[in-house]
């Protein structure tokens, strides 16, 4: 079991997943967000290679336009 935090909430998974898998699972529009992984902004090109491990802290920040 892998425990991790997403936007301050604790989650658990039995499988090894990547950041990309996580975003797909939550149906995130990847064109309009920024991912912070363990306090660092994670470039989109790395989402497929970064695996979620024990106690990782992930923040998904949505970009909202306005006027």
PDB file of N, H, CA, C and O in Angstrom:
ATOM      1  N   UNK A   1       0.846  -1.180   0.000  1.00  0.00           N
ATOM      2  CA  UNK A   1       0.000   0.000   0.000  1.00  0.00           C
ATOM      3  C   UNK A   1       0.893   1.245   0.000  1.00  0.00           C
ATOM      4  O   UNK A   1       1.861   1.341   0.754  1.00  0.00           O
ATOM      5  N   UNK A   2       0.536   2.187  -0.867  1.00  0.00           N
ATOM      6  H   UNK A   2      -0.250   2.109  -1.479  1.00  0.00           H
ATOM      7  CA  UNK A   2       1.271   3.439  -0.969  1.00  0.00           C
ATOM      8  C   UNK A   2       0.336   4.566  -0.534  1.00  0.00           C
ATOM      9  O   UNK A   2      -0.725   4.766  -1.125  1.00  0.00           O
ATOM     10  N   UNK A   3       0.737   5.295   0.498  1.00  0.00           N
ATOM     11  H   UNK A   3       1.599   5.133   0.978  1.00  0.00           H
ATOM     12  CA  UNK A   3      -0.016   6.445   0.979  1.00  0.00           C
ATOM     13  C   UNK A   3       0.608   7.706   0.402  1.00  0.00           C
ATOM     14  O   UNK A   3       1.830   7.853   0.397  1.00  0.00           O
ATOM     15  N   UNK A   4      -0.232   8.617  -0.085  1.00  0.00           N
ATOM     16  H   UNK A   4      -1.225   8.498  -0.081  1.00  0.00           H
ATOM     17  CA  UNK A   4       0.261   9.892  -0.594  1.00  0.00           C
ATOM     18  C   UNK A   4      -0.794  10.954  -0.332  1.00  0.00           C
ATOM     19  O   UNK A   4      -1.932  10.643   0.018  1.00  0.00           O
ATOM     20  N   UNK A   5      -0.403  12.209  -0.504  1.00  0.00           N
ATOM     21  H   UNK A   5       0.522  12.462  -0.789  1.00  0.00           H
ATOM     22  CA  UNK A   5      -1.306  13.330  -0.262  1.00  0.00           C
ATOM     23  C   UNK A   5      -1.547  14.081  -1.563  1.00  0.00           C
ATOM     24  O   UNK A   5      -0.610  14.425  -2.284  1.00  0.00           O
ATOM     25  N   UNK A   6      -2.805  14.326  -1.845  1.00  0.00           N
ATOM     26  H   UNK A   6      -3.566  14.047  -1.259  1.00  0.00           H
ATOM     27  CA  UNK A   6      -3.202  15.075  -3.028  1.00  0.00           C
ATOM     28  C   UNK A   6      -4.057  16.251  -2.571  1.00  0.00           C
ATOM     29  O   UNK A   6      -5.133  16.067  -2.001  1.00  0.00           O
ATOM     30  N   UNK A   7      -3.572  17.445  -2.824  1.00  0.00           N
ATOM     31  H   UNK A   7      -2.698  17.594  -3.287  1.00  0.00           H
ATOM     32  CA  UNK A   7      -4.253  18.670  -2.388  1.00  0.00           C
ATOM     33  C   UNK A   7      -4.646  18.611  -0.914  1.00  0.00           C
ATOM     34  O   UNK A   7      -5.742  19.014  -0.524  1.00  0.00           O
ATOM     35  N   UNK A   8      -3.713  18.096  -0.107  1.00  0.00           N
ATOM     36  H   UNK A   8      -2.822  17.769  -0.423  1.00  0.00           H
ATOM     37  CA  UNK A   8      -3.902  18.047   1.341  1.00  0.00           C
ATOM     38  C   UNK A   8      -4.699  16.871   1.863  1.00  0.00           C
ATOM     39  O   UNK A   8      -4.824  16.709   3.077  1.00  0.00           O
ATOM     40  N   UNK A   9      -5.242  16.046   0.982  1.00  0.00           N
ATOM     41  H   UNK A   9      -5.140  16.179  -0.004  1.00  0.00           H
ATOM     42  CA  UNK A   9      -6.042  14.897   1.399  1.00  0.00           C
ATOM     43  C   UNK A   9      -5.233  13.612   1.203  1.00  0.00           C
ATOM     44  O   UNK A   9      -4.548  13.444   0.194  1.00  0.00           O
ATOM     45  N   UNK A  10      -5.322  12.719   2.174  1.00  0.00           N
ATOM     46  H   UNK A  10      -5.878  12.855   2.993  1.00  0.00           H
ATOM     47  CA  UNK A  10      -4.574  11.460   2.115  1.00  0.00           C
ATOM     48  C   UNK A  10      -5.297  10.441   1.239  1.00  0.00           C
ATOM     49  O   UNK A  10      -6.508  10.252   1.352  1.00  0.00           O
ATOM     50  N   UNK A  11      -4.528   9.787   0.362  1.00  0.00           N
ATOM     51  H   UNK A  11      -3.544   9.941   0.271  1.00  0.00           H
ATOM     52  CA  UNK A  11      -5.037   8.723  -0.505  1.00  0.00           C
ATOM     53  C   UNK A  11      -4.125   7.511  -0.379  1.00  0.00           C
ATOM     54  O   UNK A  11      -2.970   7.624   0.032  1.00  0.00           O
ATOM     55  N   UNK A  12      -4.660   6.358  -0.739  1.00  0.00           N
ATOM     56  H   UNK A  12      -5.598   6.267  -1.073  1.00  0.00           H
ATOM     57  CA  UNK A  12      -3.894   5.113  -0.713  1.00  0.00           C
ATOM     58  C   UNK A  12      -4.132   4.363  -2.015  1.00  0.00           C
ATOM     59  O   UNK A  12      -5.249   4.326  -2.531  1.00  0.00           O
ATOM     60  N   UNK A  13      -3.055   3.759  -2.544  1.00  0.00           N
ATOM     61  H   UNK A  13      -2.147   3.789  -2.124  1.00  0.00           H
ATOM     62  CA  UNK A  13      -3.178   2.932  -3.733  1.00  0.00           C
ATOM     63  C   UNK A  13      -2.399   1.639  -3.518  1.00  0.00           C
ATOM     64  O   UNK A  13      -1.399   1.611  -2.801  1.00  0.00           O
ATOM     65  N   UNK A  14      -2.869   0.588  -4.142  1.00  0.00           N
ATOM     66  H   UNK A  14      -3.682   0.611  -4.724  1.00  0.00           H
ATOM     67  CA  UNK A  14      -2.173  -0.696  -4.082  1.00  0.00           C
ATOM     68  C   UNK A  14      -1.180  -0.833  -5.228  1.00  0.00           C
ATOM     69  O   UNK A  14      -0.251  -1.638  -5.162  1.00  0.00           O
ATOM     70  N   UNK A  15      -1.380  -0.040  -6.280  1.00  0.00           N
ATOM     71  H   UNK A  15      -2.134   0.614  -6.334  1.00  0.00           H
ATOM     72  CA  UNK A  15      -0.574  -0.167  -7.487  1.00  0.00           C
ATOM     73  C   UNK A  15       0.415   0.984  -7.611  1.00  0.00           C
ATOM     74  O   UNK A  15       0.201   2.064  -7.061  1.00  0.00           O
ATOM     75  N   UNK A  16       1.490   0.741  -8.333  1.00  0.00           N
ATOM     76  H   UNK A  16       1.664  -0.136  -8.780  1.00  0.00           H
ATOM     77  CA  UNK A  16       2.416   1.807  -8.669  1.00  0.00           C
ATOM     78  C   UNK A  16       1.786   2.646  -9.774  1.00  0.00           C
ATOM     79  O   UNK A  16       1.383   2.125 -10.813  1.00  0.00           O
ATOM     80  N   UNK A  17       1.707   3.956  -9.534  1.00  0.00           N
ATOM     81  H   UNK A  17       2.034   4.380  -8.690  1.00  0.00           H
ATOM     82  CA  UNK A  17       1.116   4.856 -10.522  1.00  0.00           C
ATOM     83  C   UNK A  17       2.050   6.039 -10.758  1.00  0.00           C
ATOM     84  O   UNK A  17       2.888   6.370  -9.919  1.00  0.00           O
ATOM     85  N   UNK A  18       1.886   6.663 -11.917  1.00  0.00           N
ATOM     86  H   UNK A  18       1.205   6.394 -12.599  1.00  0.00           H
ATOM     87  CA  UNK A  18       2.647   7.860 -12.245  1.00  0.00           C
ATOM     88  C   UNK A  18       1.772   9.090 -12.029  1.00  0.00           C
ATOM     89  O   UNK A  18       0.565   8.981 -11.809  1.00  0.00           O
ATOM     90  N   UNK A  19       2.394  10.247 -12.094  1.00  0.00           N
ATOM     91  H   UNK A  19       3.374  10.335 -12.272  1.00  0.00           H
ATOM     92  CA  UNK A  19       1.607  11.483 -12.021  1.00  0.00           C
ATOM     93  C   UNK A  19       0.571  11.522 -13.136  1.00  0.00           C
ATOM     94  O   UNK A  19      -0.568  11.938 -12.919  1.00  0.00           O
ATOM     95  N   UNK A  20       0.963  11.093 -14.317  1.00  0.00           N
ATOM     96  H   UNK A  20       1.887  10.755 -14.494  1.00  0.00           H
ATOM     97  CA  UNK A  20       0.042  11.063 -15.455  1.00  0.00           C
ATOM     98  C   UNK A  20      -1.156  10.155 -15.173  1.00  0.00           C
ATOM     99  O   UNK A  20      -2.292  10.523 -15.471  1.00  0.00           O
ATOM    100  N   UNK A  21      -0.914   8.976 -14.603  1.00  0.00           N
ATOM    101  H   UNK A  21       0.008   8.677 -14.360  1.00  0.00           H
ATOM    102  CA  UNK A  21      -2.004   8.058 -14.236  1.00  0.00           C
ATOM    103  C   UNK A  21      -2.965   8.725 -13.250  1.00  0.00           C
ATOM    104  O   UNK A  21      -4.184   8.600 -13.372  1.00  0.00           O
ATOM    105  N   UNK A  22      -2.405   9.424 -12.284  1.00  0.00           N
ATOM    106  H   UNK A  22      -1.416   9.525 -12.184  1.00  0.00           H
ATOM    107  CA  UNK A  22      -3.205  10.083 -11.261  1.00  0.00           C
ATOM    108  C   UNK A  22      -4.115  11.148 -11.878  1.00  0.00           C
ATOM    109  O   UNK A  22      -5.294  11.241 -11.536  1.00  0.00           O
ATOM    110  N   UNK A  23      -3.563  11.940 -12.779  1.00  0.00           N
ATOM    111  H   UNK A  23      -2.606  11.865 -13.057  1.00  0.00           H
ATOM    112  CA  UNK A  23      -4.350  12.991 -13.436  1.00  0.00           C
ATOM    113  C   UNK A  23      -5.454  12.401 -14.302  1.00  0.00           C
ATOM    114  O   UNK A  23      -6.557  12.945 -14.360  1.00  0.00           O
ATOM    115  N   UNK A  24      -5.167  11.298 -14.972  1.00  0.00           N
ATOM    116  H   UNK A  24      -4.272  10.856 -14.925  1.00  0.00           H
ATOM    117  CA  UNK A  24      -6.188  10.617 -15.782  1.00  0.00           C
ATOM    118  C   UNK A  24      -7.297  10.066 -14.887  1.00  0.00           C
ATOM    119  O   UNK A  24      -8.478  10.184 -15.214  1.00  0.00           O
ATOM    120  N   UNK A  25      -6.918   9.467 -13.764  1.00  0.00           N
ATOM    121  H   UNK A  25      -5.958   9.371 -13.499  1.00  0.00           H
ATOM    122  CA  UNK A  25      -7.896   8.889 -12.848  1.00  0.00           C
ATOM    123  C   UNK A  25      -8.896   9.949 -12.370  1.00  0.00           C
ATOM    124  O   UNK A  25     -10.091   9.675 -12.259  1.00  0.00           O
ATOM    125  N   UNK A  26      -8.403  11.149 -12.089  1.00  0.00           N
ATOM    126  H   UNK A  26      -7.432  11.372 -12.179  1.00  0.00           H
ATOM    127  CA  UNK A  26      -9.264  12.223 -11.602  1.00  0.00           C
ATOM    128  C   UNK A  26      -9.835  13.078 -12.737  1.00  0.00           C
ATOM    129  O   UNK A  26     -10.408  14.138 -12.488  1.00  0.00           O
ATOM    130  N   UNK A  27      -9.678  12.615 -13.987  1.00  0.00           N
ATOM    131  H   UNK A  27      -9.212  11.753 -14.189  1.00  0.00           H
ATOM    132  CA  UNK A  27     -10.221  13.311 -15.166  1.00  0.00           C
ATOM    133  C   UNK A  27      -9.823  14.784 -15.225  1.00  0.00           C
ATOM    134  O   UNK A  27     -10.658  15.647 -15.497  1.00  0.00           O
ATOM    135  N   UNK A  28      -8.567  15.065 -14.973  1.00  0.00           N
ATOM    136  H   UNK A  28      -7.889  14.364 -14.751  1.00  0.00           H
ATOM    137  CA  UNK A  28      -8.067  16.438 -15.003  1.00  0.00           C
ATOM    138  C   UNK A  28      -7.796  16.873 -16.437  1.00  0.00           C
ATOM    139  O   UNK A  28      -7.282  16.100 -17.246  1.00  0.00           O
ATOM    140  N   UNK A  29      -8.145  18.108 -16.741  1.00  0.00           N
ATOM    141  H   UNK A  29      -8.563  18.736 -16.084  1.00  0.00           H
ATOM    142  CA  UNK A  29      -7.822  18.701 -18.030  1.00  0.00           C
ATOM    143  C   UNK A  29      -6.363  19.154 -17.949  1.00  0.00           C
ATOM    144  O   UNK A  29      -6.068  20.204 -17.378  1.00  0.00           O
ATOM    145  N   UNK A  30      -5.468  18.373 -18.511  1.00  0.00           N
ATOM    146  H   UNK A  30      -5.707  17.520 -18.974  1.00  0.00           H
ATOM    147  CA  UNK A  30      -4.031  18.621 -18.353  1.00  0.00           C
ATOM    148  C   UNK A  30      -3.544  19.868 -19.078  1.00  0.00           C
ATOM    149  O   UNK A  30      -2.407  20.291 -18.873  1.00  0.00           O
ATOM    150  N   UNK A  31      -4.375  20.458 -19.912  1.00  0.00           N
ATOM    151  H   UNK A  31      -5.299  20.114 -20.078  1.00  0.00           H
ATOM    152  CA  UNK A  31      -3.997  21.685 -20.600  1.00  0.00           C
ATOM    153  C   UNK A  31      -4.104  22.909 -19.690  1.00  0.00           C
ATOM    154  O   UNK A  31      -3.492  23.944 -19.951  1.00  0.00           O
ATOM    155  N   UNK A  32      -4.883  22.777 -18.628  1.00  0.00           N
ATOM    156  H   UNK A  32      -5.380  21.936 -18.416  1.00  0.00           H
ATOM    157  CA  UNK A  32      -5.184  23.934 -17.786  1.00  0.00           C
ATOM    158  C   UNK A  32      -4.762  23.751 -16.334  1.00  0.00           C
ATOM    159  O   UNK A  32      -5.454  24.216 -15.428  1.00  0.00           O
ATOM    160  N   UNK A  33      -3.642  23.082 -16.100  1.00  0.00           N
ATOM    161  H   UNK A  33      -3.080  22.704 -16.835  1.00  0.00           H
ATOM    162  CA  UNK A  33      -3.211  22.908 -14.722  1.00  0.00           C
ATOM    163  C   UNK A  33      -1.697  22.869 -14.604  1.00  0.00           C
ATOM    164  O   UNK A  33      -0.968  22.679 -15.577  1.00  0.00           O
ATOM    165  N   UNK A  34      -1.260  23.057 -13.368  1.00  0.00           N
ATOM    166  H   UNK A  34      -1.852  23.211 -12.577  1.00  0.00           H
ATOM    167  CA  UNK A  34       0.142  22.953 -12.991  1.00  0.00           C
ATOM    168  C   UNK A  34       0.196  21.923 -11.872  1.00  0.00           C
ATOM    169  O   UNK A  34      -0.682  21.888 -11.009  1.00  0.00           O
ATOM    170  N   UNK A  35       1.231  21.084 -11.887  1.00  0.00           N
ATOM    171  H   UNK A  35       1.944  21.112 -12.587  1.00  0.00           H
ATOM    172  CA  UNK A  35       1.375  20.067 -10.844  1.00  0.00           C
ATOM    173  C   UNK A  35       2.601  20.396 -10.003  1.00  0.00           C
ATOM    174  O   UNK A  35       3.705  20.578 -10.516  1.00  0.00           O
ATOM    175  N   UNK A  36       2.370  20.466  -8.694  1.00  0.00           N
ATOM    176  H   UNK A  36       1.473  20.318  -8.278  1.00  0.00           H
ATOM    177  CA  UNK A  36       3.458  20.636  -7.743  1.00  0.00           C
ATOM    178  C   UNK A  36       3.696  19.278  -7.100  1.00  0.00           C
ATOM    179  O   UNK A  36       2.781  18.684  -6.529  1.00  0.00           O
ATOM    180  N   UNK A  37       4.920  18.793  -7.195  1.00  0.00           N
ATOM    181  H   UNK A  37       5.663  19.276  -7.659  1.00  0.00           H
ATOM    182  CA  UNK A  37       5.281  17.470  -6.693  1.00  0.00           C
ATOM    183  C   UNK A  37       6.365  17.636  -5.639  1.00  0.00           C
ATOM    184  O   UNK A  37       7.489  18.030  -5.953  1.00  0.00           O
ATOM    185  N   UNK A  38       6.030  17.336  -4.392  1.00  0.00           N
ATOM    186  H   UNK A  38       5.118  17.016  -4.137  1.00  0.00           H
ATOM    187  CA  UNK A  38       6.960  17.499  -3.270  1.00  0.00           C
ATOM    188  C   UNK A  38       7.590  18.893  -3.258  1.00  0.00           C
ATOM    189  O   UNK A  38       8.805  19.045  -3.135  1.00  0.00           O
ATOM    190  N   UNK A  39       6.730  19.900  -3.389  1.00  0.00           N
ATOM    191  H   UNK A  39       5.743  19.776  -3.490  1.00  0.00           H
ATOM    192  CA  UNK A  39       7.099  21.318  -3.299  1.00  0.00           C
ATOM    193  C   UNK A  39       7.873  21.873  -4.489  1.00  0.00           C
ATOM    194  O   UNK A  39       8.447  22.958  -4.393  1.00  0.00           O
ATOM    195  N   UNK A  40       7.900  21.161  -5.599  1.00  0.00           N
ATOM    196  H   UNK A  40       7.434  20.280  -5.678  1.00  0.00           H
ATOM    197  CA  UNK A  40       8.541  21.646  -6.815  1.00  0.00           C
ATOM    198  C   UNK A  40       7.544  21.571  -7.972  1.00  0.00           C
ATOM    199  O   UNK A  40       6.791  20.605  -8.089  1.00  0.00           O
ATOM    200  N   UNK A  41       7.545  22.591  -8.817  1.00  0.00           N
ATOM    201  H   UNK A  41       8.157  23.376  -8.722  1.00  0.00           H
ATOM    202  CA  UNK A  41       6.700  22.564 -10.011  1.00  0.00           C
ATOM    203  C   UNK A  41       7.262  21.497 -10.942  1.00  0.00           C
ATOM    204  O   UNK A  41       8.448  21.509 -11.274  1.00  0.00           O
ATOM    205  N   UNK A  42       6.412  20.586 -11.353  1.00  0.00           N
ATOM    206  H   UNK A  42       5.449  20.576 -11.084  1.00  0.00           H
ATOM    207  CA  UNK A  42       6.832  19.458 -12.176  1.00  0.00           C
ATOM    208  C   UNK A  42       6.501  19.719 -13.644  1.00  0.00           C
ATOM    209  O   UNK A  42       5.333  19.909 -13.986  1.00  0.00           O
ATOM    210  N   UNK A  43       7.512  19.731 -14.516  1.00  0.00           N
ATOM    211  H   UNK A  43       8.460  19.576 -14.238  1.00  0.00           H
ATOM    212  CA  UNK A  43       7.244  19.927 -15.950  1.00  0.00           C
ATOM    213  C   UNK A  43       6.386  18.801 -16.515  1.00  0.00           C
ATOM    214  O   UNK A  43       6.539  17.637 -16.143  1.00  0.00           O
ATOM    215  N   UNK A  44       5.495  19.161 -17.408  1.00  0.00           N
ATOM    216  H   UNK A  44       5.371  20.106 -17.711  1.00  0.00           H
ATOM    217  CA  UNK A  44       4.570  18.202 -18.005  1.00  0.00           C
ATOM    218  C   UNK A  44       5.303  17.030 -18.658  1.00  0.00           C
ATOM    219  O   UNK A  44       4.800  15.907 -18.633  1.00  0.00           O
ATOM    220  N   UNK A  45       6.464  17.262 -19.234  1.00  0.00           N
ATOM    221  H   UNK A  45       6.873  18.174 -19.255  1.00  0.00           H
ATOM    222  CA  UNK A  45       7.203  16.195 -19.918  1.00  0.00           C
ATOM    223  C   UNK A  45       7.679  15.094 -18.957  1.00  0.00           C
ATOM    224  O   UNK A  45       8.068  14.017 -19.409  1.00  0.00           O
ATOM    225  N   UNK A  46       7.654  15.345 -17.650  1.00  0.00           N
ATOM    226  H   UNK A  46       7.338  16.219 -17.283  1.00  0.00           H
ATOM    227  CA  UNK A  46       8.083  14.343 -16.669  1.00  0.00           C
ATOM    228  C   UNK A  46       6.923  13.577 -16.031  1.00  0.00           C
ATOM    229  O   UNK A  46       7.155  12.613 -15.301  1.00  0.00           O
ATOM    230  N   UNK A  47       5.685  13.985 -16.292  1.00  0.00           N
ATOM    231  H   UNK A  47       5.496  14.768 -16.885  1.00  0.00           H
ATOM    232  CA  UNK A  47       4.530  13.367 -15.637  1.00  0.00           C
ATOM    233  C   UNK A  47       4.456  11.866 -15.864  1.00  0.00           C
ATOM    234  O   UNK A  47       4.032  11.137 -14.967  1.00  0.00           O
ATOM    235  N   UNK A  48       4.850  11.385 -17.023  1.00  0.00           N
ATOM    236  H   UNK A  48       5.194  11.977 -17.752  1.00  0.00           H
ATOM    237  CA  UNK A  48       4.790   9.943 -17.311  1.00  0.00           C
ATOM    238  C   UNK A  48       5.880   9.147 -16.610  1.00  0.00           C
ATOM    239  O   UNK A  48       5.745   7.935 -16.437  1.00  0.00           O
ATOM    240  N   UNK A  49       6.943   9.800 -16.211  1.00  0.00           N
ATOM    241  H   UNK A  49       7.053  10.784 -16.351  1.00  0.00           H
ATOM    242  CA  UNK A  49       8.067   9.063 -15.626  1.00  0.00           C
ATOM    243  C   UNK A  49       8.142   9.144 -14.103  1.00  0.00           C
ATOM    244  O   UNK A  49       8.851   8.353 -13.481  1.00  0.00           O
ATOM    245  N   UNK A  50       7.424  10.084 -13.495  1.00  0.00           N
ATOM    246  H   UNK A  50       6.848  10.726 -14.000  1.00  0.00           H
ATOM    247  CA  UNK A  50       7.465  10.224 -12.034  1.00  0.00           C
ATOM    248  C   UNK A  50       6.452   9.295 -11.400  1.00  0.00           C
ATOM    249  O   UNK A  50       5.252   9.398 -11.653  1.00  0.00           O
ATOM    250  N   UNK A  51       6.945   8.386 -10.572  1.00  0.00           N
ATOM    251  H   UNK A  51       7.921   8.303 -10.367  1.00  0.00           H
ATOM    252  CA  UNK A  51       6.090   7.429  -9.878  1.00  0.00           C
ATOM    253  C   UNK A  51       5.763   7.946  -8.480  1.00  0.00           C
ATOM    254  O   UNK A  51       6.619   8.479  -7.775  1.00  0.00           O
ATOM    255  N   UNK A  52       4.504   7.772  -8.105  1.00  0.00           N
ATOM    256  H   UNK A  52       3.808   7.339  -8.678  1.00  0.00           H
ATOM    257  CA  UNK A  52       4.056   8.169  -6.773  1.00  0.00           C
ATOM    258  C   UNK A  52       4.623   7.174  -5.767  1.00  0.00           C
ATOM    259  O   UNK A  52       4.460   5.964  -5.922  1.00  0.00           O
ATOM    260  N   UNK A  53       5.286   7.686  -4.743  1.00  0.00           N
ATOM    261  H   UNK A  53       5.418   8.670  -4.618  1.00  0.00           H
ATOM    262  CA  UNK A  53       5.836   6.831  -3.695  1.00  0.00           C
ATOM    263  C   UNK A  53       5.295   7.271  -2.336  1.00  0.00           C
ATOM    264  O   UNK A  53       4.581   8.269  -2.234  1.00  0.00           O
ATOM    265  N   UNK A  54       5.635   6.531  -1.318  1.00  0.00           N
ATOM    266  H   UNK A  54       6.215   5.721  -1.400  1.00  0.00           H
ATOM    267  CA  UNK A  54       5.117   6.734   0.033  1.00  0.00           C
ATOM    268  C   UNK A  54       5.294   8.183   0.495  1.00  0.00           C
ATOM    269  O   UNK A  54       6.382   8.755   0.419  1.00  0.00           O
ATOM    270  N   UNK A  55       4.192   8.750   0.974  1.00  0.00           N
ATOM    271  H   UNK A  55       3.308   8.285   1.036  1.00  0.00           H
ATOM    272  CA  UNK A  55       4.136  10.094   1.553  1.00  0.00           C
ATOM    273  C   UNK A  55       4.475  11.224   0.600  1.00  0.00           C
ATOM    274  O   UNK A  55       4.832  12.314   1.047  1.00  0.00           O
ATOM    275  N   UNK A  56       4.371  10.993  -0.708  1.00  0.00           N
ATOM    276  H   UNK A  56       4.081  10.107  -1.071  1.00  0.00           H
ATOM    277  CA  UNK A  56       4.542  12.090  -1.658  1.00  0.00           C
ATOM    278  C   UNK A  56       3.442  13.117  -1.424  1.00  0.00           C
ATOM    279  O   UNK A  56       2.333  12.780  -1.009  1.00  0.00           O
ATOM    280  N   UNK A  57       3.768  14.361  -1.695  1.00  0.00           N
ATOM    281  H   UNK A  57       4.668  14.634  -2.032  1.00  0.00           H
ATOM    282  CA  UNK A  57       2.804  15.450  -1.565  1.00  0.00           C
ATOM    283  C   UNK A  57       2.604  16.065  -2.940  1.00  0.00           C
ATOM    284  O   UNK A  57       3.542  16.610  -3.521  1.00  0.00           O
ATOM    285  N   UNK A  58       1.388  15.979  -3.461  1.00  0.00           N
ATOM    286  H   UNK A  58       0.626  15.536  -2.989  1.00  0.00           H
ATOM    287  CA  UNK A  58       1.067  16.457  -4.798  1.00  0.00           C
ATOM    288  C   UNK A  58      -0.027  17.513  -4.686  1.00  0.00           C
ATOM    289  O   UNK A  58      -1.027  17.321  -3.994  1.00  0.00           O
ATOM    290  N   UNK A  59       0.178  18.624  -5.374  1.00  0.00           N
ATOM    291  H   UNK A  59       0.990  18.780  -5.936  1.00  0.00           H
ATOM    292  CA  UNK A  59      -0.834  19.677  -5.451  1.00  0.00           C
ATOM    293  C   UNK A  59      -1.166  19.892  -6.914  1.00  0.00           C
ATOM    294  O   UNK A  59      -0.269  20.058  -7.741  1.00  0.00           O
ATOM    295  N   UNK A  60      -2.443  19.890  -7.236  1.00  0.00           N
ATOM    296  H   UNK A  60      -3.172  19.755  -6.564  1.00  0.00           H
ATOM    297  CA  UNK A  60      -2.901  20.181  -8.590  1.00  0.00           C
ATOM    298  C   UNK A  60      -3.505  21.574  -8.556  1.00  0.00           C
ATOM    299  O   UNK A  60      -4.460  21.840  -7.825  1.00  0.00           O
ATOM    300  N   UNK A  61      -2.932  22.451  -9.360  1.00  0.00           N
ATOM    301  H   UNK A  61      -2.157  22.234  -9.953  1.00  0.00           H
ATOM    302  CA  UNK A  61      -3.361  23.838  -9.386  1.00  0.00           C
ATOM    303  C   UNK A  61      -3.991  24.118 -10.746  1.00  0.00           C
ATOM    304  O   UNK A  61      -3.328  24.005 -11.777  1.00  0.00           O
ATOM    305  N   UNK A  62      -5.265  24.481 -10.747  1.00  0.00           N
ATOM    306  H   UNK A  62      -5.804  24.572  -9.909  1.00  0.00           H
ATOM    307  CA  UNK A  62      -5.981  24.783 -11.981  1.00  0.00           C
ATOM    308  C   UNK A  62      -5.760  26.228 -12.377  1.00  0.00           C
ATOM    309  O   UNK A  62      -5.740  27.117 -11.526  1.00  0.00           O
ATOM    310  N   UNK A  63      -5.595  26.460 -13.654  1.00  0.00           N
ATOM    311  H   UNK A  63      -5.612  25.738 -14.345  1.00  0.00           H
ATOM    312  CA  UNK A  63      -5.452  27.803 -14.190  1.00  0.00           C
ATOM    313  C   UNK A  63      -6.838  28.269 -14.621  1.00  0.00           C
ATOM    314  O   UNK A  63      -7.512  27.596 -15.400  1.00  0.00           O
ATOM    315  N   UNK A  64      -7.254  29.413 -14.115  1.00  0.00           N
ATOM    316  H   UNK A  64      -6.707  29.960 -13.482  1.00  0.00           H
ATOM    317  CA  UNK A  64      -8.573  29.934 -14.420  1.00  0.00           C
ATOM    318  C   UNK A  64      -8.404  31.313 -15.055  1.00  0.00           C
ATOM    319  O   UNK A  64      -7.715  32.177 -14.513  1.00  0.00           O
ATOM    320  N   UNK A  65      -9.032  31.505 -16.193  1.00  0.00           N
ATOM    321  H   UNK A  65      -9.592  30.803 -16.633  1.00  0.00           H
ATOM    322  CA  UNK A  65      -8.991  32.800 -16.855  1.00  0.00           C
ATOM    323  C   UNK A  65     -10.174  33.654 -16.438  1.00  0.00           C
ATOM    324  O   UNK A  65     -11.190  33.146 -15.965  1.00  0.00           O
ATOM    325  N   UNK A  66     -10.035  34.907 -16.613  1.00  0.00           N
ATOM    326  H   UNK A  66      -9.209  35.321 -16.997  1.00  0.00           H
ATOM    327  CA  UNK A  66     -11.131  35.792 -16.273  1.00  0.00           C
ATOM    328  C   UNK A  66     -10.917  37.152 -16.918  1.00  0.00           C
ATOM    329  O   UNK A  66      -9.912  37.400 -17.584  1.00  0.00           O
ATOM    330  N   UNK A  67     -11.850  37.984 -16.708  1.00  0.00           N
ATOM    331  H   UNK A  67     -12.666  37.782 -16.167  1.00  0.00           H
ATOM    332  CA  UNK A  67     -11.679  39.312 -17.291  1.00  0.00           C
ATOM    333  C   UNK A  67     -12.667  40.285 -16.768  1.00  0.00           C
ATOM    334  O   UNK A  67     -12.654  41.451 -17.162  1.00  0.00           O
TER     335      UNK A  67
END
